[in-house]
Amino acid sequence: MGRYIDDILQPGEKVLYSTNAHWIFYLPAIAAWIVAILLFILSRLTTTEGVVLLCLSAAAVVAIVALYWTAKAWFHRWTTETDVTNLRVVHKTGFIKRRTFEMSLDKVESVDVNQSILGRILNYGDVTILGVGEGKETIRTIASPLDFRNYITAR
């Protein structure tokens, strides 16, 4: 399966910048994996059979949840594309249920970037694109939002 942008490029159109959903989507899964590992280590440090069984059971449950969250974050990142071409901005999410947003660069009125403190440190944020007669679209939690904005606004 190829990238969505490669399938929809018009003659003479070329991709200037591509970004994706930020890796921060993995944060709940990372935290759950850490808890599962700590519970497993705790089970090895304890000698009481009931506590060992409880820790191992809890570690297994948390590991299953962590695996689900990891797969969910990976799938979200795999099915999300955000690109700027020399003619338009394209954002696609979803696999079976697909949602796309496209706006001609000529119709872009303003591009706003919203970053939290953690977003500034880890370089992710939300980008809101306001178009002339096109409406308003917010692209959430993308990597390198300032670079993305600069490719849209630099002409």
ChimeraX attribute file (.defattr): number of C-alpha atoms within 10 A of each C-alpha:
attribute: neighborCount
match mode: 1-to-1
recipient: residues
	/A:1	3
	/A:2	6
	/A:3	11
	/A:4	18
	/A:5	19
	/A:6	10
	/A:7	8
	/A:8	10
	/A:9	13
	/A:10	10
	/A:11	6
	/A:12	7
	/A:13	12
	/A:14	15
	/A:15	15
	/A:16	14
	/A:17	16
	/A:18	19
	/A:19	17
	/A:20	21
	/A:21	24
	/A:22	20
	/A:23	15
	/A:24	18
	/A:25	18
	/A:26	17
	/A:27	13
	/A:28	15
	/A:29	22
	/A:30	16
	/A:31	12
	/A:32	20
	/A:33	21
	/A:34	16
	/A:35	17
	/A:36	24
	/A:37	16
	/A:38	14
	/A:39	22
	/A:40	19
	/A:41	15
	/A:42	16
	/A:43	22
	/A:44	12
	/A:45	10
	/A:46	13
	/A:47	10
	/A:48	9
	/A:49	10
	/A:50	11
	/A:51	13
	/A:52	19
	/A:53	13
	/A:54	13
	/A:55	21
	/A:56	20
	/A:57	16
	/A:58	17
	/A:59	24
	/A:60	16
	/A:61	13
	/A:62	21
	/A:63	21
	/A:64	15
	/A:65	17
	/A:66	22
	/A:67	16
	/A:68	13
	/A:69	20
	/A:70	20
	/A:71	14
	/A:72	15
	/A:73	20
	/A:74	15
	/A:75	13
	/A:76	17
	/A:77	19
	/A:78	15
	/A:79	17
	/A:80	21
	/A:81	21
	/A:82	23
	/A:83	21
	/A:84	24
	/A:85	19
	/A:86	16
	/A:87	18
	/A:88	19
	/A:89	22
	/A:90	19
	/A:91	21
	/A:92	19
	/A:93	19
	/A:94	15
	/A:95	12
	/A:96	7
	/A:97	6
	/A:98	10
	/A:99	11
	/A:100	13
	/A:101	13
	/A:102	15
	/A:103	20
	/A:104	17
	/A:105	17
	/A:106	12
	/A:107	14
	/A:108	20
	/A:109	15
	/A:110	14
	/A:111	19
	/A:112	14
	/A:113	17
	/A:114	15
	/A:115	18
	/A:116	12
	/A:117	10
	/A:118	11
	/A:119	19
	/A:120	13
	/A:121	9
	/A:122	15
	/A:123	19
	/A:124	26
	/A:125	23
	/A:126	20
	/A:127	21
	/A:128	16
	/A:129	21
	/A:130	18
	/A:131	18
	/A:132	13
	/A:133	9
	/A:134	14
	/A:135	12
	/A:136	14
	/A:137	16
	/A:138	14
	/A:139	17
	/A:140	16
	/A:141	21
	/A:142	25
	/A:143	22
	/A:144	20
	/A:145	25
	/A:146	20
	/A:147	14
	/A:148	22
	/A:149	18
	/A:150	12
	/A:151	17
	/A:152	25
	/A:153	13
	/A:154	6
	/A:155	8
